[in-house]
Amino acid sequence: KTTYLSKENNENNLLIAFNGTTLHYKDIKIAFRVKDPNSNTYIITNHAQISEDTDENGEPVDDIDSTPDEWNEGEDDQDIEKIYVKEFDLALLKWVTQTIVTVDGNTTVTDTGFTPYDDPEPIAKVVIDKNKLDRTTVKFVYNIIIMNQGEIPGYATEITDYIPEGLEFIPEDNPIWTKVDDNKITTRALEGTLLQPGESATLEVVFTWKKDPDNLGLKTNIAEISEDYNDKGSEDVDSTPDNVEPDGYDEQQEDDDDKALVILELHTGGFVTSYMWLILTVLL
């Protein structure tokens, strides 16, 4: 309740009677914060009414067609307003699209065939000939898709990618990305792209393997939406931007971040090894 429009609060609050031409009025505002996380599944109805009215002398007065402080359907000293709470929800998915292996100047580009929706997370695998390690270059091409899964248009104004240990960021391969520190790169390539509900946008990033016979095994790359915006001022309904901690990532993953996996192995090859396997097979 409020007495904001009472005579006691301000002498100028008197509402002048209708003169046949002009309706006199006063505005009052109230704001509520939605507290139910599931409020987008139903209509919220707000009721308001005049609970007390007085004349110019501050004395109680009878309204001709309404009873103050009683909710009676059809009276004009009361009203309702209905709202439907829309959600802001951006999501991110990341996956490996290609492996690029160059040996002695000859390049082989292999499409992984992966999709952003694969579950469990597939692993892109590259096998390196040990005898040609120094003459081998390996690059992994990743795609990142940003999707608006909510009901409010918005922007993914900044994307952050965490450089996997054992891989390196080469600026020439990534013109839209900026290296922030040894382990992190960012891009604002989508800050001017308004994503309507149901729309998406895709980015690419490339990392290069650091040549070393000891630099093998699984490499995990993580990306996240580190900054978002919408003109309603709504926060993402199920994610917090810029909160990824690469260590222990699997325990705190949200839908505005994702990981992609690659693995590197050495292949020794050679006639002796193949011959020994042939002998063993014959003996068996």
N, C-alpha and C positions, 0 to 999 in steps of 0.2 A: 504493500500500500504506500501511497505517497500523498502529501498535502501540498505538493509543489504548486498547484494552481489555486490554492485557497487565498482568501482575502488576508488572512493572518500572515501568509508568506509574502504577499506582494499586493498592494492596493490596485495595481494595474491589471490584476487578473480578472477583473469583472468582465463577464461576457455580456455585451450589449444585446438587448432584445432585437429580433428580426424586424426590420422596418419595411418589409415588402420588397426590398431590393438587395440588401447586403446581409449575408450571414456572417456573424462574428464568430471567431474560433481561436483556440489556443492549441499549440502542439506540445506534446510531451513524449519523450523517447525512453525506451528501455531496451537493454541488450541482455541476451542469455547466451551462455556457452553450452553447446551440445555435449552431453557427458556419456551418452551411450554409443559405444563403438559400432553397434549394429543399427544405428538410427537411419541408415539409408534403406532399410527394408520396410519402413512404414511411414505414415504421415504424422507429423507432430502438429497438434492443434493448441494454439494459445488463446486463452479467454481473457477479456478485459471488460470492466464495467465501472460506471459511476457508483461509488458506494456511499456517498454523502453529497448533498447539494444545499446551498444556502442562497439567500437573496443578497442585495447590495448592503444590507445591514449585518450580514453574518448570521441571520436567523434561518432555521430550517424552512424549506419550502417544498410544496408538493409538486412533483412533475406531473403534467397532464396525462401522460400515457405510459409512464414507467414507474417502477418501484425500485429505489436505490438499494443496493446491497442484497438484492434477491435476483437469482438467475431465472427469469421467466422467458421462455421462448417467444420470439416475435417482438420483444420490447426494443426500443431504439436507443436505450442508454447502455447498451452492451454490444459487443461484437467479437467475432473470432477471426483468427488468421491462421491459415494452414501452410506448412512448409514441408518440403522434401529435401533432405540433406544430401547433396551430391558429394562424391568422393574424388579426391585427387590421388592418382595412383600411377606412377611411372615404374616400369620394370626393365631389367637389363638381362640379356642372355649373351654368352660368349662361346665361340667354338672355333676349331681349327678348320680352315677351308682348303689349304694347300701346304704341301712340303716342296721346297725347291732345293735340289741337291746338284751341286756343280762339282764335277771330278775332271781334272785335267782340261778345264775349259769347256767341257760338255755339260749342259744343264738339262736336268730332268724335272719337269713340273708334274706333280701328282696331286690330283684332286682327291680329297679324303672321302667325299660323299657324305660327310657328317651334316647334321642339321642342328639348329639351336635347341630343338626339343628332344634330342636323344636322351634317353634315361635307361641305364646308368650312363654317366659321362664317358664317351669314347676316348681312346688314347691314340694320337697320331704317332706312328712308329717310323723311325729312320735307322737303317743298319749301315754302318760305315765300314768300309774295307780298311783294316788296320794298316795294310801296306801302303795305302794311298791317303792316309789321314792328313798329312801335311798339304796335300793337293786337293783337299775336299772342303767345300763350303756348304753349310746347311742353313736354310732360312725356313721359318715357319710363318705362314700367313694366317692371321686371326680375323674373324669378323665379330663385331659387336652390334647387336640390335637393341634399340631403345623403343619400348612400346608404351603407349598410353592405354592402360587397362582401366582407367577410371572414367568419370563423367564430366570432368573439368578440363578444358584445354590447358596445356602448359608446355614448359620448355625444360629440356635437360641442358642447362646452361654450361655445365662443366662435367667432363668425364675424366676419371683418373684410372690409370693402368699401372699395376705394380710389376716391374720388370722381374721375370723369373731368374733365380740364381742359376748361373751357368749360361744364360743368354744375354745378348747385349742389344742396346738400342742404337740404330744407325740413323741419324737425322735424314740422310738422303733418301732412305726408304720410307720415311714417315713425315711428309711435309706438313701435315695438319697437327702434329704432336710436338710438344715442348718438354724437354727434360727438366724436371724440377730438382731432383737429386739423384744419387746413384741408383736408387731403387724405384723411382716413380716418374711417370710422365703424365701430362694432362693435355686435354684439348677442349677448346670452346667452339668447335666447328658447328655445333648445333644450337648455339645460344640464340640465333635468329630464326630457328625453325620451330614454328608453333605446331605442336602435335595435338590434333583434335582427338577426341575419344575414338579408340580403335585404330588410330594411325601409328606408324612406326618409321624409324630412320635407322640406317645402317652405316657403321664406320669400319675402317680397316686399320690394322696395325701389324707390323712385321718385326720379328725378332730374329737375330742371327746367333748361331751357336758359336761359343768361344772354343776354338780348337784346342783340345787337350785330351789325351787318352784317359785321364782320370775324371774328365767332365762328362760323365755319362749318366744314364738312369732317368728317372722321372723328373720332369720340370712342370711346375704348376704356375699358371698365369692367372691373375685375378684382376678384374676390372669392376668399377662401381660408378654410379652417378654420385658425384661429389658436390653438386650444386643444382638445384632446380628452382623453378619459378612459375607462378600463375597469378593472374591479376585478381583472384579472389582472396589471396593471402592464405590459402589452405595448405596445410602440411600433408605430406604423403601419408596415406592411411595406414600403411603397414611397413614402412621403411624409414630409416634415418640417413640422410645423405652424409657422405664423408666420415663414416665411422668404421671402415674396414681395418682390421688388424690382421695382417697376413699370417702371423703365428696363431695357430688355433682357429683358422678361418672356418673350418667345417662346423664348428660348434656355434658360430654366430652369424651364419649366412642369412641374408634377407633377399627379397626379390628384386632389389635395385642393384644387386651385384651378382657376379657369377665367376666361375673358374673354367679354364680349359687346360687339357693335359697333353703333353708330348713325352716321348721317351726315345733315348738314343742308345744304340748298342753297337759294339764292335764285332766285326766278322773277320776271323783270322784267315779263313780260306786256305788255298794251297793244295798241291797235289798230295803231299804226305798225309794230310788230315783226311782227304777224301779216300785215299788208298787204304788207310787204316780202318776207316768205317766199312769199306768194301770187304776187307779181310774178316772183320768181326761179324759182318752179316753172313758171309759164307760159312764161318765156323759155327754160328748159331744154327 
